[in-house]
């Protein structure tokens, strides 16, 4: 069962990240968005906490702590409340580490966990594809089994920070089964395209990656349908947590603005139309959070969360758009000005409904 009282560990983590966001990200988020870049020292401040490395066993350079999807959801919400692109960039190694820990064999763990634990290199996940009505449960990218190797053909898009990543987890179909494969940057037939120009998430560089009969050794197959499905559940819960964080930020900014903005002798928050929007934002943020925690709790207790994770992401996608749109509306004309963050929350929040696999719990 979900406890509505956070544990001491969860409370400390939430407070620590709230201070990091307040002192480092919130005042710089506008400039990062305008410059399409996050200073590396900001990412380093988060990674100094050792959150990504914490579930890695000690023999591979980590701390050997049990993974907690609920804690991860809390972390992603707090980071996304500062900037969603920062939330993805700072937690990027987890996209590779978590599936590897759960489904990798000892050889794969020994090869890839130590450099990730030390921060020697980056790793990312490639799920999204540029197809109309793309369904993450049915990737078009194809892997053909050959003696001693696999041949991967296809194209991925919206791959976060592919330019700086050395290792990639790639979703592909093989013999009618969804699988994850480990692809290294220098493997033949693999290429990274140009940085994509997106509506939002300007602080997060995303790329297309191409597989032109890319050859990988047989031992690079990480998992089959069961592992892929569980990984997809985790990424959908993570996307719901990101949506909760972005929506919460929009709600809090719009609420405070409405209290301070005086027109015709009274704060606009006292007007019924505005007050109703603020109230709706408040309860929808709570609803998103509870759905996210419910799905994360199912995973944490070893249960299948296919239904819960899908519903959490579906709901978060719809409500993030609604809440961030309300944020723009409440500010009126000011909501359309880039100096106020609500327009950035609106642009970033649109990605929750249309993208997969940007983060993991």
HUFEN-V50763 format. One record per backbone hydrogen bond with DSSP energy under -0.5 kcal/mol. NH is the residue of the N-H (numbers start at 1). CO is the residue of the C=O. E is the energy in kcal/mol with one decimal. If there is no record, write none. Layout:
NH:CO:E
NH:CO:E
This chain:
6:4:-0.6
11:7:-2.6
12:8:-2.5
13:9:-2.3
14:10:-2.5
15:11:-2.4
16:12:-2.5
17:13:-2.5
18:14:-2.3
19:15:-1.9
20:16:-1.9
21:17:-2.8
22:18:-2.3
23:19:-2.7
24:20:-2.1
25:20:-0.8
25:21:-0.8
26:21:-3.1
28:25:-1.3
29:25:-1.5
32:28:-2.5
33:29:-2.3
34:30:-2.3
35:31:-2.4
36:32:-0.9
37:32:-1.8
42:39:-1.4
43:39:-1.2
44:40:-2.6
45:41:-1.5
46:42:-1.1
47:43:-2.4
48:44:-1.7
49:46:-1.9
50:47:-1.6
54:50:-1.1
56:53:-1.6
60:57:-1.7
61:58:-1.8
62:57:-2.0
63:53:-1.1
64:56:-2.6
65:54:-3.1
72:68:-2.5
73:69:-2.2
74:70:-2.0
75:71:-2.4
76:72:-2.7
77:73:-2.2
78:74:-2.0
79:75:-2.4
80:76:-2.6
81:77:-1.6
82:78:-0.5
82:79:-1.2
83:79:-2.3
87:83:-2.0
88:84:-1.9
89:85:-2.6
90:86:-2.6
91:87:-1.0
92:89:-0.8
94:91:-1.6
95:92:-1.9
96:93:-1.4
97:93:-2.7
98:94:-2.0
100:96:-1.7
101:97:-2.6
102:98:-1.9
103:99:-2.7
104:100:-2.0
109:105:-2.4
110:106:-2.4
111:107:-1.8
112:108:-2.2
113:109:-2.2
114:109:-0.5
116:112:-1.1
117:113:-2.9
118:114:-2.0
119:116:-0.5
120:115:-1.8
121:115:-1.0
122:164:-0.6
124:167:-2.0
126:169:-3.3
127:125:-0.6
131:129:-1.9
134:131:-1.3
138:135:-2.4
142:153:-2.8
143:173:-3.2
144:151:-2.7
146:149:-2.8
149:146:-2.0
150:216:-2.6
151:144:-2.2
152:150:-0.5
152:214:-2.8
153:142:-2.8
154:211:-2.0
156:209:-2.7
157:128:-2.1
159:207:-2.4
160:158:-0.8
161:205:-3.4
162:159:-1.2
164:161:-0.9
165:161:-0.7
166:122:-2.5
167:122:-1.4
168:183:-2.4
169:124:-2.2
170:168:-0.6
170:181:-2.7
171:126:-2.2
172:179:-2.2
173:141:-2.9
174:177:-2.7
177:174:-1.3
179:172:-2.7
180:223:-1.9
181:170:-2.1
182:220:-3.1
183:168:-3.0
183:181:-0.6
185:166:-2.3
187:184:-1.9
190:187:-1.5
191:210:-2.1
193:208:-3.3
196:206:-3.0
198:196:-0.7
204:201:-1.7
205:203:-0.6
207:159:-1.4
208:194:-0.8
209:156:-2.0
210:191:-3.2
211:154:-2.8
212:189:-3.0
212:210:-0.6
213:211:-1.0
214:152:-2.7
215:188:-1.4
216:150:-2.3
218:148:-1.8
220:217:-2.0
221:218:-1.3
222:180:-2.6
222:220:-0.6
223:180:-1.3
228:224:-2.6
229:225:-2.7
230:226:-1.9
231:227:-2.3
232:228:-2.5
233:229:-2.0
234:230:-2.1
235:231:-2.2
236:232:-2.1
237:233:-2.1
238:234:-2.0
239:235:-2.2
240:236:-1.9
241:237:-2.1
242:238:-2.3
243:239:-2.4
244:240:-2.0
245:241:-2.0
246:242:-2.4
247:243:-2.5
248:244:-2.5
249:245:-2.0
250:246:-2.1
251:247:-2.7
252:248:-2.7
253:249:-2.2
254:250:-2.5
255:251:-2.7
256:252:-2.1
257:253:-2.4
258:254:-2.5
259:255:-1.6
260:256:-1.6
261:257:-2.7
262:260:-0.6
263:266:-2.6
266:263:-1.3
268:261:-2.5
269:258:-1.9
270:267:-1.8
271:268:-1.6
275:271:-3.0
276:272:-2.6
277:273:-1.5
278:274:-2.4
279:275:-2.4
280:276:-2.4
281:277:-2.4
282:278:-2.2
283:279:-2.1
284:280:-2.0
285:281:-2.1
286:282:-1.7
287:283:-2.1
288:284:-2.6
289:285:-2.3
290:286:-2.4
291:287:-2.2
292:288:-2.3
293:289:-2.8
294:290:-2.3
295:291:-2.0
296:292:-2.6
297:293:-2.8
298:294:-1.6
299:295:-1.8
300:296:-2.4
301:297:-1.5
302:299:-2.0
303:298:-2.8
309:305:-3.1
310:306:-1.8
311:307:-2.5
312:308:-2.3
313:309:-2.2
314:310:-2.7
315:311:-2.7
316:312:-2.4
317:313:-2.7
318:314:-1.8
319:315:-2.9
320:316:-2.5
321:317:-1.2
322:318:-1.8
323:319:-3.2
324:320:-2.4
325:321:-1.6
326:322:-2.1
327:323:-2.0
328:324:-1.5
329:325:-2.4
330:326:-2.9
331:327:-1.2
332:329:-1.4
334:331:-1.5
335:332:-1.1
336:333:-1.3
337:334:-1.3
340:337:-1.7
343:340:-0.8
345:341:-2.4
346:342:-2.0
347:343:-2.1
348:344:-2.8
349:345:-2.7
350:346:-1.0
351:348:-1.5
352:349:-1.3
353:350:-0.6
354:350:-0.8
355:351:-2.0
